[in-house]
Structure formats: structure tokens, C-alpha cells
């Protein structure tokens, strides 16, 4: 039951991050604002990072520490993209 709840929570995070990424990309297409493209890419990476740890550990048989490292790298890269979008201005 705990595993199902964890997968459910990760799917919610993925759905929310992909929704935000879609809206940011839509904003980029309408305005041509490059920072919105960075926001979109950042949330795609954050959403991917949210689900990759469990998939790598459970399905691919990678150690939990290696899977956690991959997750941290994806989420960190996504946050850097979002930070770049905030620093570059409108």
C-alpha cells in the first residue's frame, strides 16, 4: 500500500510539472519570450526527476544511491534552467 501511495504521489508531481511546462511553452509560443522556454524545460526536467528514481531502482535494478544521484542531477538541472529564466529578465 505504501508503494502505491508513493507512485501516486510521484505521478501527481509529474502531472503538475508537465502541466506547468505546457503552459510555459504555450506562453513562449505566444510571446516569444525566451525565459518562458527555460521555465518549460526546467519543469520537464523536474517532473522527469520526480519519477526516475523509483523507475531506475525498481525496474532497471540500479542501486538506490545511483538512482538518487540521477534524480538529483535532473532536478538540479531543471532548477538551474528556471533560475536562468529569472535572471535573464523579460
C-alpha positions as YAML, in Angstrom:
chain: A
units: angstrom
residues:
- id: 1
  name: UNK
  ca: [0.00, 0.00, 0.00]
- id: 2
  name: UNK
  ca: [2.84, 2.40, 0.80]
- id: 3
  name: UNK
  ca: [4.41, 1.73, -2.60]
- id: 4
  name: UNK
  ca: [1.15, 2.55, -4.33]
- id: 5
  name: UNK
  ca: [0.84, 5.81, -2.42]
- id: 6
  name: UNK
  ca: [4.43, 6.74, -3.32]
- id: 7
  name: UNK
  ca: [3.81, 6.04, -7.00]
- id: 8
  name: UNK
  ca: [0.60, 8.03, -6.84]
- id: 9
  name: UNK
  ca: [2.35, 11.00, -5.27]
- id: 10
  name: UNK
  ca: [5.09, 10.88, -7.90]
- id: 11
  name: UNK
  ca: [2.51, 10.76, -10.68]
- id: 12
  name: UNK
  ca: [0.80, 13.85, -9.23]
- id: 13
  name: UNK
  ca: [4.16, 15.69, -9.21]
- id: 14
  name: UNK
  ca: [4.78, 14.59, -12.80]
- id: 15
  name: UNK
  ca: [1.32, 15.69, -13.95]
- id: 16
  name: UNK
  ca: [1.65, 19.09, -12.25]
- id: 17
  name: UNK
  ca: [5.14, 19.74, -13.59]
- id: 18
  name: UNK
  ca: [4.16, 18.76, -17.13]
- id: 19
  name: UNK
  ca: [1.08, 20.98, -16.92]
- id: 20
  name: UNK
  ca: [3.24, 23.91, -15.83]
- id: 21
  name: UNK
  ca: [5.74, 23.09, -18.59]
- id: 22
  name: UNK
  ca: [2.97, 23.05, -21.19]
- id: 23
  name: UNK
  ca: [1.59, 26.39, -20.00]
- id: 24
  name: UNK
  ca: [5.06, 27.94, -20.01]
- id: 25
  name: UNK
  ca: [5.72, 26.61, -23.51]
- id: 26
  name: UNK
  ca: [2.37, 27.97, -24.65]
- id: 27
  name: UNK
  ca: [3.36, 31.34, -23.18]
- id: 28
  name: UNK
  ca: [6.66, 31.15, -25.05]
- id: 29
  name: UNK
  ca: [4.87, 30.43, -28.33]
- id: 30
  name: UNK
  ca: [2.52, 33.38, -27.84]
- id: 31
  name: UNK
  ca: [5.04, 35.94, -26.65]
- id: 32
  name: UNK
  ca: [8.35, 34.66, -27.99]
- id: 33
  name: UNK
  ca: [9.85, 35.27, -24.54]
- id: 34
  name: UNK
  ca: [12.91, 33.01, -24.25]
- id: 35
  name: UNK
  ca: [12.78, 32.83, -20.43]
- id: 36
  name: UNK
  ca: [9.42, 31.04, -20.71]
- id: 37
  name: UNK
  ca: [11.14, 28.37, -22.79]
- id: 38
  name: UNK
  ca: [13.69, 27.89, -19.98]
- id: 39
  name: UNK
  ca: [10.87, 27.59, -17.44]
- id: 40
  name: UNK
  ca: [9.20, 24.98, -19.61]
- id: 41
  name: UNK
  ca: [12.37, 22.92, -19.96]
- id: 42
  name: UNK
  ca: [13.10, 23.25, -16.27]
- id: 43
  name: UNK
  ca: [9.74, 21.85, -15.25]
- id: 44
  name: UNK
  ca: [10.06, 18.97, -17.71]
- id: 45
  name: UNK
  ca: [13.35, 18.03, -16.07]
- id: 46
  name: UNK
  ca: [11.93, 18.41, -12.57]
- id: 47
  name: UNK
  ca: [8.95, 16.22, -13.46]
- id: 48
  name: UNK
  ca: [11.21, 13.61, -15.04]
- id: 49
  name: UNK
  ca: [13.43, 13.65, -11.99]
- id: 50
  name: UNK
  ca: [10.41, 13.09, -9.77]
- id: 51
  name: UNK
  ca: [9.66, 9.72, -11.30]
- id: 52
  name: UNK
  ca: [13.04, 8.47, -12.49]
- id: 53
  name: UNK
  ca: [14.43, 7.38, -9.13]
- id: 54
  name: UNK
  ca: [11.74, 4.79, -8.48]
- id: 55
  name: UNK
  ca: [11.78, 3.58, -12.06]
- id: 56
  name: UNK
  ca: [15.55, 3.21, -12.17]
- id: 57
  name: UNK
  ca: [15.62, 1.43, -8.83]
- id: 58
  name: UNK
  ca: [12.56, -0.77, -9.29]
- id: 59
  name: UNK
  ca: [12.63, -1.56, -12.98]
- id: 60
  name: UNK
  ca: [16.23, -1.21, -14.09]
- id: 61
  name: UNK
  ca: [17.80, -2.63, -10.93]
- id: 62
  name: UNK
  ca: [20.14, 0.31, -10.38]
- id: 63
  name: UNK
  ca: [21.21, 0.92, -6.79]
- id: 64
  name: UNK
  ca: [19.14, 3.39, -4.80]
- id: 65
  name: UNK
  ca: [22.12, 5.72, -4.36]
- id: 66
  name: UNK
  ca: [22.85, 5.80, -8.11]
- id: 67
  name: UNK
  ca: [19.16, 6.33, -8.89]
- id: 68
  name: UNK
  ca: [19.04, 9.13, -6.32]
- id: 69
  name: UNK
  ca: [22.07, 10.74, -7.94]
- id: 70
  name: UNK
  ca: [20.36, 10.69, -11.35]
- id: 71
  name: UNK
  ca: [17.22, 12.19, -9.82]
- id: 72
  name: UNK
  ca: [19.18, 14.93, -8.07]
- id: 73
  name: UNK
  ca: [21.04, 15.76, -11.29]
- id: 74
  name: UNK
  ca: [17.80, 16.07, -13.28]
- id: 75
  name: UNK
  ca: [16.02, 18.16, -10.67]
- id: 76
  name: UNK
  ca: [19.08, 20.39, -10.16]
- id: 77
  name: UNK
  ca: [19.43, 20.97, -13.89]
- id: 78
  name: UNK
  ca: [15.75, 21.87, -14.08]
- id: 79
  name: UNK
  ca: [16.14, 24.35, -11.26]
- id: 80
  name: UNK
  ca: [19.17, 25.90, -12.95]
- id: 81
  name: UNK
  ca: [17.08, 26.43, -16.10]
- id: 82
  name: UNK
  ca: [14.36, 28.11, -14.05]
- id: 83
  name: UNK
  ca: [16.97, 30.24, -12.29]
- id: 84
  name: UNK
  ca: [18.39, 31.28, -15.67]
- id: 85
  name: UNK
  ca: [14.91, 32.28, -16.79]
- id: 86
  name: UNK
  ca: [14.56, 34.51, -13.73]
- id: 87
  name: UNK
  ca: [17.97, 36.07, -14.21]
- id: 88
  name: UNK
  ca: [17.55, 36.82, -17.93]
- id: 89
  name: UNK
  ca: [14.55, 39.11, -17.45]
- id: 90
  name: UNK
  ca: [11.52, 39.63, -19.70]
...
